[in-house]
């Protein structure tokens, strides 16, 4: 049977199918063992492969993973970006084909460093996979979506490692688990047992501690359709709807989504923000909202501001979406085939402090930014609550909004902080410091989510050291794999 699977004609198709199947480990399915089992079979098929075959097979696996897992890119391009469907389909395929190069390079590296045998399957292939996932998180501005560690949210015992090593450490341990399953050696099965029992034991550790009393919060989900959001005739209705929702809440902290007010702040009536601020002061707290800002008519920012009892706070989005919020040099022609409003944003400062609001320190990020957990570590360490404001309407009724919520849960696990997520069309949610979704609003509904959240202080090991420990373990294991391969081959 194995000979049939590794035959030159069948192996690429098998790899594509295995990659596609692994998507079932991510939201909305969250069958967390599946990506591990999928990788275990992939690693076993590459036991005797040369570097070239490992690269090709890894690319096919990645293509299946990304074509299914980030198929929502096509939705944003064709449905809401105005791109011709055929061109959108081609662009999505090319995007996934480029992403697939990362697992291909990871498996190529493993096959290059080690020869056939158990060391390759148990150590080199898992570490090569994990290392290139980390590279994918920052190269060319990064695209960490569908990193293996996210598939373990919310049920896997491996999540006990998240406060220590972050998502890439969890991904490394998941990949090592796959390698152990692929290797018929007692020592590999012992490693598997140690990894999973260790994760189970670590789940019982409380890395952070409560700070003060719980605070009542209200998260607003306006459910403004993306095709209507920036139309001038819709503006007044949007402003009135959000004003009514704010005035109807007695919460001390009220949060509106990304670009909830879809007009430059300078174009808003000063009375509007004054009204929201006055209501917040009556509640003894603050309103936090998304609104674009400009400076001297030349620089535009995707911003979050706070008004109310506290001094006005501000956060400006620092990690922008390529082609959506900024155009890389040489790609100005993209604007001729895409219809994306407010696509010329400037980057905010890289290290912005938390916003003081309602007696809490809010580590704010905007939409796509929460995929880059390490970039806001300093703010998270100084915060009591994490906040993400988003507009996932760009992706319609696809996997993206639920995957985004799964990513947010990992950020809470890494930081040991509660998280407030206000989203235009969903999922608006409250996540606790253990990464559990406590409450949420159904997508594509207009509603307000009210509850009490607990501020937290203290720092997890991940907040202290970021991805460095996980990266150090990867490099150490690669060196050991090279040494063991020479000894045991």
TISE-516486 format. One record per atom (N, C-alpha, C): residue in three letters; z, x, y. Coordinates in pm, whole numbers, plus 50000, padded with zeros to 5 digits. Layout:
BEGIN
ALAZXY ...
% end
This chain:
BEGIN
UNK500005008349879 UNK500005000050000 UNK500005008750126 UNK500865019250126 UNK500925028150242 UNK499595035150265 UNK498895038450156 UNK497595045050170 UNK496595036050239 UNK496665023050213 UNK495775013450279 UNK496085012750428 UNK497375012550461 UNK497775011050601 UNK497385023250684 UNK497435035150626 UNK497135047250703 UNK495665051250694 UNK494855043250626 UNK493415046150620 UNK492835046150760 UNK491875054950789 UNK491325056050926 UNK490825042950983 UNK490305034150897 UNK489745021650949 UNK490825011150977 UNK491925011850906 UNK492955001450920 UNK494115005551010 UNK494425018451020 UNK495595022851095 UNK495585018251241 UNK494475019451316 UNK494495014651455 UNK494834999851467 UNK494264991551380 UNK494554977151385 UNK496014974551349 UNK496514981351247 UNK497914979851210 UNK498824983551327 UNK498494994451395 UNK499304998851509 UNK499284988651622 UNK498124983051653 UNK498024972751756 UNK498904960851721 UNK498834956451596 UNK499624944851553 UNK501124947751557 UNK501504959951518 UNK502914963451525 UNK503414963551670 UNK502594968951760 UNK502974968851901 UNK503104954851956 UNK502164946151922 UNK502214932251968 UNK503444925151913 UNK503774927751786 UNK504934921251724 UNK506244925451791 UNK506294937851841 UNK507534942651901 UNK507904934952028 UNK506944928152089 UNK507224920252210 UNK508234909152180 UNK508324905052054 UNK509264894552017 UNK510714898952034 UNK510944911752052 UNK512294916352080 UNK512704914352224 UNK511744912352312 UNK512024910552455 UNK512114895652488 UNK512614892752608 UNK512664878852652 UNK511244873152658 UNK511064860552629 UNK512094850352603 UNK512554849252459 UNK512074857952368 UNK512374856352226 UNK513684863152186 UNK513924875152238 UNK515144883252220 UNK515544884852073 UNK514594887451985 UNK514884890851847 UNK515024906151841 UNK516184911051878 UNK516334925451906 UNK516054934751788 UNK516234930751661 UNK515894940351554 UNK514394942951540 UNK513544933751589 UNK512114934951562 UNK511474947551619 UNK511724951351746 UNK511114963851794 UNK511554976051713 UNK512794976051666 UNK513284987251585 UNK512544987651452 UNK512404976151387 UNK511684975651259 UNK510214979251278 UNK509644974651388 UNK508244977751417 UNK508044992751433 UNK508934999251509 UNK508835013651527 UNK509105021151396 UNK510025015851315 UNK510305022351186 UNK509045023051101 UNK508305012251096 UNK507065012151019 UNK506035021451081 UNK505955021551214 UNK505025030551282 UNK505355045151249 UNK506635048651258 UNK507035062451231 UNK506725066351086 UNK506935057050993 UNK506655060250853 UNK505165062550830 UNK504325055250906 UNK502885057050893 UNK502425070450950 UNK503225076251038 UNK502855088951102 UNK503525101051037 UNK504095099050921 UNK504815110050854 UNK503925122250835 UNK502705120250791 UNK501805131450761 UNK500665132850861 UNK500745125850973 UNK499645125751069 UNK499595138751148 UNK498395142651185 UNK498235153751277 UNK498435149051421 UNK498545158151516 UNK498765154151656 UNK497715144451709 UNK496435146551674 UNK495405137651726 UNK495575123551672 UNK495845122251543 UNK496045108951485 UNK497315102451540 UNK498355110251564 UNK499575104851623 UNK499285099351763 UNK498495106551840 UNK498135101951975 UNK497365088851968 UNK496335088351884 UNK495495076351874 UNK496305064351827 UNK497145066551727 UNK497955055651674 UNK498975050851776 UNK499585060351847 UNK500525056651952 UNK499865048752063 UNK498635052652096 UNK497915045352201 UNK497615031052155 UNK497215029352031 UNK496925015951979 UNK498195007351977 UNK499305013351935 UNK500575006151935 UNK500925001952078 UNK500825011152174 UNK501125007952313 UNK500204997352369 UNK498934997752329 UNK497994987652377 UNK498414973752331 UNK498794972452204 UNK499274959552155 UNK500524955052227 UNK501464964352248 UNK502704961352318 UNK502454956052458 UNK501634963152535 UNK501464959652676 UNK500494948052697 UNK499444947152616 UNK498524935852633 UNK499244922452614 UNK500174922052519 UNK500934909652498 UNK502114908852595 UNK502854919852608 UNK504104919452683 UNK503954918152832 UNK502884923952891 UNK502684922653037 UNK501374915353067 UNK501054905952982 UNK499864897553004 UNK499954889953135 UNK501174888453187 UNK501374881353313 UNK500724888453433 UNK500354901253418 UNK499624908053526 UNK498334900553557 UNK497694895453454 UNK496454887853473 UNK496704875253555 UNK497864868953535 UNK498204856853611 UNK498304859953760 UNK499004870853792 UNK499184874053934 UNK497864878053999 UNK496974884653925 UNK495694888853982 UNK494734877253999 UNK494574869353894 UNK493554858853894 UNK494024846053961 UNK495214841353925 UNK495684828453975 UNK496164829254119 UNK496934839754150 UNK497544840454283 UNK496974851654370 UNK496284861154310 UNK495674871954387 UNK494244869354427 UNK493644858554374 UNK492284854854411 UNK491204863354348 UNK491524871554249 UNK490524879854184 UNK489714871654084 UNK488424874754073 UNK487584867653976 UNK488194869453837 UNK488234858753754 UNK488894859553623 UNK488384871053536 UNK487084873353535 UNK486544884153452 UNK487044897753501 UNK487044899553634 UNK487524912153690 UNK489024913753668 UNK489764902653679 UNK491204903153655 UNK491504906953511 UNK490734901353417 UNK490924904753277 UNK490654919353250 UNK489584924653312 UNK489254938753295 UNK490334947553356 UNK490814943853475 UNK491844951853541 UNK493124952053458 UNK493484940553400 UNK494684939753317 UNK494544948653193 UNK493354948153131 UNK493124956553013 UNK493234971453048 UNK492604975353158 UNK492654989453197 UNK494084993853231 UNK494814985053296 UNK496204988053328 UNK497014990353201 UNK496864981553103 UNK497574982952976 UNK497104995352899 UNK495814998352909 UNK495295010252841 UNK495905022952898 UNK496115023253029 UNK496765034953091 UNK498225035753050 UNK498935024453051 UNK500335024353009 UNK500495029152865 UNK499515025852781 UNK499585029652640 UNK499495044752620 UNK499055052052722 UNK498995066552712 UNK500395072752698 UNK501405065952749 UNK502755071752745 UNK503305072252602 UNK503315061052527 UNK503735062652386 UNK502815071852308 UNK501515071852343 UNK500585080952274 UNK501005095452295 UNK501325099152417 UNK501735112852445 UNK503075116252381 UNK503985106552377 UNK505275108952314 UNK505135112052166 UNK504315104452096 UNK504125106651953 UNK503295119251926 UNK502335121852014 UNK501565134452004 UNK502495146552016 UNK503405146052112 UNK504345157052132 UNK505185159252007 UNK505665148251947 UNK506485149451826 UNK505705155751712 UNK504445151351695 UNK503615156951587 UNK503225171351616 UNK503155174851741 UNK502815188451780 UNK503975198051750 UNK505195193351770 UNK506375201851755 UNK506845202851611 UNK506545192751530 UNK507065192651393 UNK505945189551295 UNK506125194151172 UNK505185191151066 UNK505605178850989 UNK504845174950886 UNK505195163250806 UNK506585164750745 UNK507305153250736 UNK508615153650673 UNK509635144950744 UNK510855145650693 UNK511895136750742 UNK512345140150884 UNK512295152850923 UNK512705156551059 UNK511805149951162 UNK510525149551133 UNK509605142951227 UNK509955128151240 UNK510135121351127 UNK510375106851132 UNK511745103551190 UNK512765111051152 UNK514125107651191 UNK514485112051332 UNK513855122951380 UNK514265128651508 UNK513105129851607 UNK512055137051570 UNK511025140551668 UNK510285128451721 UNK509835119651633 UNK509095107851681 UNK509965098751768 UNK511225095651728 UNK512065087551817 UNK512305093951954 UNK512565106951954 UNK512845113552083 UNK511575114352168 UNK510435117152106 UNK509185117252182 UNK508915103752245 UNK509185093152170 UNK509015079652225 UNK509915077452347 UNK511215080452330 UNK512185078052437 UNK511895086652560 UNK511535099152538 UNK511285108252650 UNK510135103452736 UNK509055098652673 UNK507915094152753 UNK508175080452816 UNK509095072752762 UNK509515060552833 UNK510175064252964 UNK511015074552961 UNK511655078953084 UNK510605084153182 UNK509635091753136 UNK508565096553224 UNK507815084853284 UNK507555074653205 UNK506855062653255 UNK507635055853366 UNK508935058053373 UNK509755051353473 UNK509575057053613 UNK508965068953625 UNK508835074853759 UNK507455080353791 UNK506645083653692 UNK505345089653721 UNK504425079453788 UNK503735083653895 UNK502835074853971 UNK503585062454022 UNK504755064354073 UNK505725054454124 UNK506435046954013 UNK505975048053889 UNK506715042653776 UNK506395028153742 UNK506485025253611 UNK506395011453562 UNK507245010553436 UNK508565008753450 UNK509465009253334 UNK509534996353253 UNK508734986453286 UNK508784973553217 UNK508594975653066 UNK509314967752986 UNK509254968352840 UNK509764981552784 UNK510624988452856 UNK511334999752796 UNK512154994452678 UNK512205002052570 UNK512774997252444 UNK514214992352460 UNK514994999052545 UNK516394995052562 UNK516564980752609 UNK515634975552688 UNK515754961752736 UNK515704951652622 UNK515004955152513 UNK514884945752402 UNK516224943052334 UNK517224951352360 UNK518524949552296 UNK519424939852371 UNK519014935652490 UNK519754925652568 UNK519374911852517 UNK520334902752490 UNK521774903852520 UNK522674905352397 UNK522114906752276 UNK522934905252156 UNK523234918052079 UNK522514928752100 UNK522614940552014 UNK523914948252035 UNK524534953051927 UNK525694961951942 UNK525384974752020 UNK524124978752023 UNK523764990952096 UNK524054989852245 UNK524274977752296 UNK524544976152439 UNK525884982252478 UNK526724985452380 UNK527954992552412 UNK527715006152476 UNK526515011652452 UNK526165024652511 UNK525605023452653 UNK525265011452698 UNK524605009952828 UNK525435015352944 UNK526755012952950 UNK527525018553061 UNK527625033753057 UNK527325039952941 UNK527375054552932 UNK526025060852963 UNK524965055852898 UNK523675062652902 UNK522565054652966 UNK522805042153005 UNK521765034153069 UNK520695029652971 UNK519665023453026 UNK518645017352942 UNK517885027552858 UNK517675039652910 UNK516905049552834 UNK517755055652722 UNK519065056252742 UNK519945060352633 UNK519985049952523 UNK520055037252561 UNK520015026452461 UNK518675026852387 UNK517585029252462 UNK516275030252399 UNK516195041852302 UNK516775053252340 UNK516795064752249 UNK517525061452120 UNK518675054852130 UNK519445051452009 UNK518735040951924 UNK518025031851990 UNK517225022151914 UNK516095029251841 UNK515445038851907 UNK514355046351843 UNK514885055151730 UNK516065061451748 UNK516675069251640 UNK517035060251523 UNK517425047951552 UNK517705038351444 UNK516435035451366 UNK515315033951437 UNK514025031951370 UNK513675044051285 UNK513905055951338 UNK513615068051261 UNK514465068951135 UNK515745065051145 UNK516615065251028 UNK516145055450922 UNK515695043650964 UNK515185033850869 UNK513915038750801 UNK513125046750874 UNK511865051750817 UNK512075063350721 UNK513285069050722 UNK513545081350646 UNK514425078550524 UNK513935079950404 UNK514735077250284 UNK515695088650252 UNK516605091350344 UNK517575102150327 UNK518975096750353 UNK519975099950269 UNK521345095150293 UNK521885099050430 UNK521575111250476 UNK522075115650606 UNK521505107150720 UNK520265102250702 UNK519675093550804 UNK520375080050808 UNK520705074750692 UNK521425062050688 UNK522835063450742 UNK523435074950721 UNK524755077450781 UNK524655077750933 UNK523605084050985 UNK523385084151129 UNK523225069951182 UNK522485061751110 UNK522285047751150 UNK523625040551158 UNK524465042351059 UNK525765035651058 UNK526635040351175 UNK526625053451200 UNK527435058851310 UNK526975053251444 UNK525655052651467 UNK525125047551593 UNK525555033151616 UNK525395024751516 UNK525665010551535 UNK527155007451538 UNK527965014151456 UNK529405012151463 UNK529965017451595 UNK529385028451645 UNK529805033551774 UNK529525023851887 UNK528345017651884 UNK528025007651985 UNK528954995751979 UNK529264991351858 UNK530184980051842 UNK531564983451899 UNK532044995551872 UNK533354999651922 UNK533355000852075 UNK532295006152131 UNK532225007952277 UNK532164994852352 UNK531694984352287 UNK531634971252352 UNK533004966252393 UNK534044971652333 UNK535394967152366 UNK536014974252485 UNK535304983952544 UNK535864991552656 UNK535514984752788 UNK536524983252874 UNK536334977753008 UNK536264989453106 UNK535054992653155 UNK534865004353238 UNK535225001953385 UNK535174989653430 UNK535464986453570 UNK536584976153575 UNK537114973453693 UNK538264964453706 UNK538024954453819 UNK538644942553810 UNK538474932453916 UNK539014937354049 UNK538374932654156 UNK538794936054292 UNK538934923054372 UNK540164919554407 UNK540384907554486 UNK540204894854406 UNK540194883654477 UNK540034870554414 UNK538554867254399 UNK538224858754301 UNK536834854154290 UNK536404847054418 UNK535114848054448 UNK534564841954569 UNK533544831254530 UNK533544820254603 UNK532574809654575 UNK531234813454635 UNK530184812254555 UNK528844815954599 UNK527894804154576 UNK526814804254651 UNK525724794554633 UNK524414802054637 UNK523604800454533 UNK522294806754526 UNK521244795754536 UNK520314797454630 UNK519324787054659 UNK517994790354593 UNK517454780654521 UNK516124781954461 UNK515224771454524 UNK514364776054619 UNK513554766654696 UNK512364760954621 UNK511884768154517 UNK510734763754436 UNK509514760754523 UNK509174770254609 UNK507964768854691 UNK506804774954613 UNK505794767054585 UNK504654771754506 UNK504004783754576 UNK503614793754498 UNK503084806054556 UNK501834803554639 UNK500984794354594 UNK499754791654669 UNK500034784554802 UNK501274779454819 UNK501634772554942 UNK502584780555030 UNK503204790754974 UNK504344797455039 UNK504024802655179 UNK502844808755195 UNK502524815055323 UNK501524807055407 UNK501294794655373 UNK500394786355454 UNK501124781555579 UNK500504782655696 UNK501174778855820 UNK501674764355818 UNK500894755355756 UNK501284741255756 UNK502514738555668 UNK502874748255583 UNK504034746655496 UNK505304752455557 UNK505164760555663 UNK506284768155717 UNK507434759355761 UNK507144749355842 UNK508224741055897 UNK509004733955787 UNK508284728955688 UNK508944722255576 UNK509854731855500 UNK509384744155479 UNK510184754155408 UNK511464757455484 UNK511334759655616 UNK512504762855697 UNK513514751355696 UNK513024739155706 UNK513924727555705 UNK514614725955571 UNK513874727855463 UNK514474726355329 UNK515594736455307 UNK515344748955345 UNK516394759055327 UNK517574756455420 UNK517314752055541 UNK518404748955633 UNK519284737755578 UNK518654727355524 UNK519434716355466 UNK520284721155350 UNK519714729655266 UNK520454734655150 UNK521634743255192 UNK521434751555294 UNK522534759855344 UNK523634751055402 UNK523264741555486 UNK524254733155553 UNK524984724055456 UNK524414721655338 UNK525054712955240 UNK526084720355156 UNK526184733555168 UNK527074741455084 UNK528294746155161 UNK529434745855093 UNK530654751155152 UNK531024764655091 UNK530074770955023 UNK530344783954961 UNK530554794655067 UNK531384804255033 UNK531664815055127 UNK530484824755136 UNK529754826255028 UNK528584834955026 UNK527384826754979 UNK526364825655064 UNK525154817955034 UNK523974827755036 UNK523164827454930 UNK522064837054918 UNK520754829754897 UNK519744833754976 UNK518394828354967 UNK517474838854905 UNK516344834754847 UNK515464844254776 UNK514704853754869 UNK513924862354805 UNK513014871554874 UNK512034863754961 UNK511814868355085 UNK510934861855183 UNK511104846655180 UNK512344842155166 UNK512614827655169 UNK512074821755299 UNK512244829355408 UNK511674825355537 UNK510354832955549 UNK509224826455519 UNK507944833555504 UNK507234835955636 UNK507934841955730 UNK507384844955861 UNK508184856655917 UNK507564864756000 UNK508284876056058 UNK509514871256135 UNK510574878856124 UNK511794875056193 UNK511564873256342 UNK510744881656399 UNK510464880756543 UNK509764867756582 UNK509174860956484 UNK508474848456510 UNK509354836156485 UNK510564838556434 UNK511504827556410 UNK512184823556541 UNK512504811156554 UNK513324806856667 UNK514714812956653 UNK515244819356757 UNK516594824956749 UNK517634814556711 UNK517364801956747 UNK518324791256716 UNK518464789056566 UNK517414792356491 UNK517454789856346 UNK518494798756279 UNK518384811856300 UNK519364820956241 UNK520754818656299 UNK520834814856427 UNK522134811956488 UNK522794800156418 UNK521994790056383 UNK522524778256313 UNK523074782256176 UNK522304790556101 UNK522774794855970 UNK524044803155982 UNK524074812156081 UNK525244820456101 UNK526474812456138 UNK526314802256221 UNK527434793856262 UNK528004786256142 UNK527134781156056 UNK527614774255936 UNK528364783955845 UNK527854796055831 UNK528544806055749 UNK529924809055804 UNK530044810055934 UNK531354812755994 UNK532324801255971 UNK531834788955972 UNK532714777455941 UNK533224778255797 UNK532404784055709 UNK532824785855570 UNK533654798455549 UNK533804806355657 UNK534554818855645 UNK533794829555572 UNK532444829055579 UNK531654838755503 UNK530334841955568 UNK529314843755485 UNK528024848555533 UNK526874842255453 UNK525704841955518 UNK524444838155454 UNK523594850855443 UNK523074853255325 UNK522194864755299 UNK520814859255266 UNK519774864055335 UNK518464857955317 UNK517344868155328 UNK516234864955264 UNK515054873355269 UNK514104869055380 UNK513714878755465 UNK512774875855574 UNK512044888855609 UNK510724888655626 UNK510004900755669 UNK510374904455812 UNK510364917555840 UNK510664922455974 UNK509574932156017 UNK509484933956148 UNK508534943756202 UNK509234952356305 UNK508674964256324 UNK509134973256429 UNK507954977256515 UNK508004973756641 UNK506964977356738 UNK505584972656694 UNK505524962256613 UNK504254956556572 UNK503424965456482 UNK503984976556434 UNK503214986056354 UNK503744987556212 UNK505064986856196 UNK505664988456064 UNK506304975356023 UNK506024971355899 UNK506524958755847 UNK507394961455725 UNK508484953955711 UNK509424956255602 UNK509734943155530 UNK509874944255400 UNK510364933255318 UNK511884934455320 UNK512534925855396 UNK513944927855430 UNK514844916755378 UNK516124920355367 UNK517214910855346 UNK518214913155457 UNK518644902355521 UNK519644903555628 UNK520794894055598 UNK521924896555663 UNK523074887655651 UNK523504883055789 UNK523914870555799 UNK524444865055924 UNK525714857255891 UNK526694857755982 UNK527924850455959 UNK529124857756015 UNK530224857655940 UNK531474863655985 UNK531354878755998 UNK530734885155902 UNK530614899755902 UNK529564904256002 UNK529624916956038 UNK528554922656121 UNK527234921456046 UNK526144919156121 UNK524864917156054 UNK524514929055966 UNK524174925855841 UNK523764936255747 UNK522274935655724 UNK521734946555671 UNK520284947055647 UNK519984956155529 UNK519044951855446 UNK518474960455343 UNK516954958855350 UNK516254970155347 UNK514794970155348 UNK514264975855218 UNK513364968855157 UNK512854972655025 UNK512274986755031 UNK512714995254937 UNK512295009254937 UNK511255012354831 UNK511325005754716 UNK510365008354608 UNK509354996854607 UNK508224999154670 UNK507224988654688 UNK506304987654566 UNK505684976054551 UNK504774973554440 UNK503384978554477 UNK502844988054399 UNK501484992854430 UNK500474981354424 UNK499584980954520 UNK498524970854532 UNK499044957154574 UNK500354954554557 UNK500914941854602 UNK501534942954739 UNK502304953954762 UNK502984955854890 UNK502494968154966 UNK501814977154897 UNK501184988254966 UNK499974992654884 UNK499024999254951 UNK497825004054884 UNK497865019254877 UNK497765025054756 UNK497695039654746 UNK496455044854819 UNK496485057254865 UNK495325062854935 UNK494045061754852 UNK492965057354918 UNK491675056154850 UNK491425042654787 UNK492395033154800 UNK492245020254735 UNK492185008754836 UNK491755011454958 UNK491665000855058 UNK490694989855016 UNK489714993354931 UNK488724983454885 UNK489374972054806 UNK490604974254755 UNK491274963954676 UNK491474951154757 UNK491704952754887 UNK491914940954970 UNK490694931854975 UNK489534937154941 UNK488324928854943 UNK488244919654822 UNK489024922554715 UNK488984914054597 UNK490314907054570 UNK491344910154649 UNK492634903654633 UNK493004896254761 UNK493674884954745 UNK494154877254858 UNK495684877254854 UNK496284888154899 UNK497734889654892 UNK498284890555034 UNK499054880555078 UNK499634881055212 UNK500724891755220 UNK500934897055339 UNK501984906855364 UNK501904918555267 UNK500704924255254 UNK500514935055158 UNK500614948855221 UNK500944949655349 UNK501004962555418 UNK502394966555458 UNK503374965155367 UNK504754968455399 UNK504974983555405 UNK505984987355481 UNK506465001055485 UNK507725002055399 UNK508025014355354 UNK509195016355270 UNK510465017355354 UNK511525011055306 UNK512825012955365 UNK513415026355324 UNK514545029855380 UNK515215042455347 UNK515595042555199 UNK515585054555140 UNK515855055654997 UNK517315052754963 UNK518245056355049 UNK519675055355018 UNK520345046255120 UNK520255033155097 UNK520845023455190 UNK522175018455134 UNK523195017555220 UNK524525013555173 UNK524574998555141 UNK525634994255073 UNK525804979855047 UNK525944971955177 UNK525654959055168 UNK525844949855279 UNK527244943755267 UNK528014944055376 UNK529314937455379 UNK529104922555408 UNK529564914055317 UNK529394899655334 UNK530434892255253 UNK531084882555315 UNK532054873755248 UNK533144881555176 UNK533564892755234 UNK534614900755174 UNK534164909255057 UNK532864909655030 UNK532314917454920 UNK531374928154975 UNK531124938154893 UNK530104948154924 UNK528944945954830 UNK527794941954884 UNK526654937654805 UNK525614948754793 UNK525394953554671 UNK524324963154645 UNK523054955154623 UNK522224954254726 UNK521054945554726 UNK519814953154680 UNK518994946754600 UNK517634951454580 UNK516704939454579 UNK515424942054592 UNK514444931254609 UNK513444931354494 UNK513434920854418 UNK512454917954314 UNK512284929554217 UNK511114935654217 UNK510684946154123 UNK511594958354125 UNK512364960054234 UNK513194972054247 UNK514264973054140 UNK514724961754085 UNK515824962853990 UNK515364968153854 UNK514054970953839 UNK513594977853718 UNK513944992753727 UNK514234997553846 UNK514515011853869 UNK516015013453895 UNK516795012253790 UNK518245011853805 UNK518825024053872 UNK518295035853843 UNK518895048153894 UNK518715049354046 UNK517715042754101 UNK517445044354245 UNK518535038054332 UNK519295028554277 UNK520345021954356 UNK521735024954301 UNK521865036154232 UNK523175039554174 UNK524225041654283 UNK523895048854389 UNK524895051554493 UNK525395038554555 UNK524485029254583 UNK524885016454639 UNK525715008454538 UNK525305008654411 UNK526045001254309 UNK527445006754294 UNK527595019954301 UNK528905026254287 UNK529835022154401 UNK529285020154521 UNK530085016354637 UNK530245001254651 UNK529614993654563 UNK529594979054576 UNK530684972554493 UNK530834959454516 UNK531654951054429 UNK530794941054352 UNK529614937854405 UNK528704928154343 UNK527274933054361 UNK526444931154258 UNK525014934054268 UNK524284921354311 UNK523224923054389 UNK522404911754434 UNK520944915254417 UNK520184906154356 UNK518734907454350 UNK518124894754404 UNK517224896154502 UNK516464884654552 UNK515014886854514 UNK514364876354465 UNK513024877854407 UNK512144865954439 UNK510844868154413 UNK509864857354418 UNK508934858854297 UNK509414854254182 UNK508624855454059 UNK507564844554047 UNK507364837054155 UNK506274827254155 UNK504914833954134 UNK504834846954166 UNK503584854354147 UNK503114854254002 UNK504014851453908 UNK503684852853766 UNK503644839653692 UNK503834828653765 UNK503694815553703 UNK504644813553587 UNK504224805053493 UNK505024801853375 UNK504654811553263 UNK505024824253281 UNK504674834853187 UNK505954841253135 UNK505804852253061 UNK506974859653013 UNK507744866353126 UNK507084869053238 UNK507644877953340 UNK509014873553394 UNK509194860753436 UNK510504857153492 UNK511654859153395 UNK511444855753268 UNK512524857453171 UNK512754872253140 UNK511684880053132 UNK511844894453113 UNK512594900553231 UNK512314895753351 UNK512984900753471 UNK514474897953465 UNK514844886153416 UNK516264882853400 UNK516924892053298 UNK516224895053190 UNK516734904253088 UNK516974918153147 UNK516064922653231 UNK516214935553299 UNK517454935253389 UNK517644924253461 UNK518814922953546 UNK520124923953469 UNK520154918153349 UNK521364918953266 UNK521684933453231 UNK520674941553206 UNK520904955753179 UNK521524962753300 UNK521064959153422 UNK521644965353541 UNK523134962153553 UNK523544949853519 UNK524964946453523 UNK525754954253419 UNK525184955853300 UNK525844963653195 UNK526024978253238 UNK524994984053296 UNK525074998053338 UNK526145000153445 UNK526254990553536 UNK527124992153653 UNK528504986153634 UNK528684977153535 UNK529954970153521 UNK530234961153639 UNK529184954653688 UNK529284945953805 UNK528684932253775 UNK529274921753836 UNK528614908753837 UNK527364909753923 UNK526424900753896 UNK525154901153968 UNK524724886954007 UNK524264885754130 UNK523734873154182 UNK522234874654198 UNK521474865554137 UNK520004866354139 UNK519454853354197 UNK518924854254319 UNK518314842754387 UNK516804844254381 UNK516134834954316 UNK514704835954291 UNK513994823354342 UNK512854825054402 UNK512134813854462 UNK511854802754362 UNK511304806354245 UNK510964796254145 UNK511744797954015 UNK512574808054004 UNK513364810353884 UNK513064823753822 UNK514054829253750 UNK515334823253718 UNK516394827553819 UNK516944817753892 UNK518134819953973 UNK519324819553879 UNK520174830053884 UNK521204831253781 UNK522384839453830 UNK523504837853760 UNK524704846053779 UNK524974853153647 UNK525074866553654 UNK525314874953537 UNK526654881953555 UNK527474882253451 UNK528774888753465 UNK528674903653436 UNK529814910553443 UNK529834925053430 UNK529524929753288 UNK529484920653190 UNK529114923953053 UNK527664920353022 UNK526904917153127 UNK525494914053107 UNK525224900153052 UNK526204891353057 UNK526044877853006 UNK525634868353118 UNK524614860253094 UNK524194850353193 UNK525204839053191 UNK525954837753298 UNK527004827553307 UNK526454814053347 UNK525434813953430 UNK524904801353481 UNK523514804053537 UNK522634794153527 UNK521304795953586 UNK520694782353618 UNK519634782953699 UNK518854771053734 UNK517554771453655 UNK517154760153603 UNK515884759353530 UNK514744763553623 UNK513734770353571 UNK512614774653656 UNK511804762853707 UNK511154764953821 UNK510254755153882 UNK510984742153916 UNK512244743753959 UNK513014732454012 UNK513644736954143 UNK513884727454232 UNK514574730354358 UNK516034726554340 UNK516924736254357 UNK518334733554330 UNK519184744554393 UNK520494742254392 UNK521474752054438 UNK522444754854325 UNK522664767454296 UNK523594771654192 UNK524884776154258 UNK525964768854233 UNK527264772154290 UNK528244775854180 UNK529014786254204 UNK530004790854106 UNK530904801054175 UNK531864806354100 UNK532724816954151 UNK532414829954078 UNK532364840854153 UNK532084853954093 UNK533204863554128 UNK533374873254041 UNK534454882954056 UNK533904896454100 UNK534364901154214 UNK534014914654255 UNK534684924954166 UNK534024936354145 UNK534524946854056 UNK534474960354128 UNK535414968954093 UNK535394982654144 UNK535524992354026 UNK535375005254057 UNK535375015353953 UNK533955019053917 UNK533805029953846 UNK532465034953813 UNK532355037153663 UNK531295031853605 UNK530955035053467 UNK530435049453460 UNK530425055453342 UNK529815068753331 UNK528365068953382 UNK527625058053360 UNK526245057853407 UNK526175058453560 UNK527095051553628 UNK527095052053774 UNK527445065953826 UNK528135073753746 UNK528495087253789 UNK527365097153768 UNK526685095953654 UNK525735106453615 UNK524305101753595 UNK524065088753603 UNK522705083753593 UNK522055086653457 UNK520775089953461 UNK520005092253339 UNK520145106353283 UNK520865115253352 UNK520925129153310 UNK521525131053170 UNK522615124453134 UNK523115126252997 UNK522105122052891 UNK521455110552910 UNK520455106152812 UNK519305116152803 UNK518845120952919 UNK517755130652919 UNK518175143652853 UNK519415147952877 UNK519905160052815 UNK519955158952663 UNK520385147452613 UNK520415145252468 UNK519005145552411 UNK518055139552481 UNK516665139752433 UNK516135153952419 UNK516355162152522 UNK515835175852518 UNK516545184152411 UNK517855181852397 UNK518595188952293 UNK518065185352154 UNK517835172352131 UNK517345167952001 UNK515935173151973 UNK515115174152077 UNK513785179852056 UNK513875194452010 UNK514765201952073 UNK514945215752033 UNK515485216951892 UNK516445208351856 UNK516985208451721 UNK515945204251619 UNK515105194551655 UNK514065190151562 UNK513125201651531 UNK512765209451632 UNK511895221051611 UNK512565231051515 UNK513845233251535 UNK514585242851451 UNK514735237651309 UNK515135224951295 UNK515325219151162 UNK514015218451085 UNK512935215751157 UNK511645214851091 UNK511275228051024 UNK511555238951090 UNK511255252151032 UNK512145255050912 UNK513385249950918 UNK514325252850810 UNK514055244550685 UNK513735231650704 UNK513685222550589 UNK512265219350542 UNK511255223950614 UNK509885220350572 UNK509585226450434 
% end
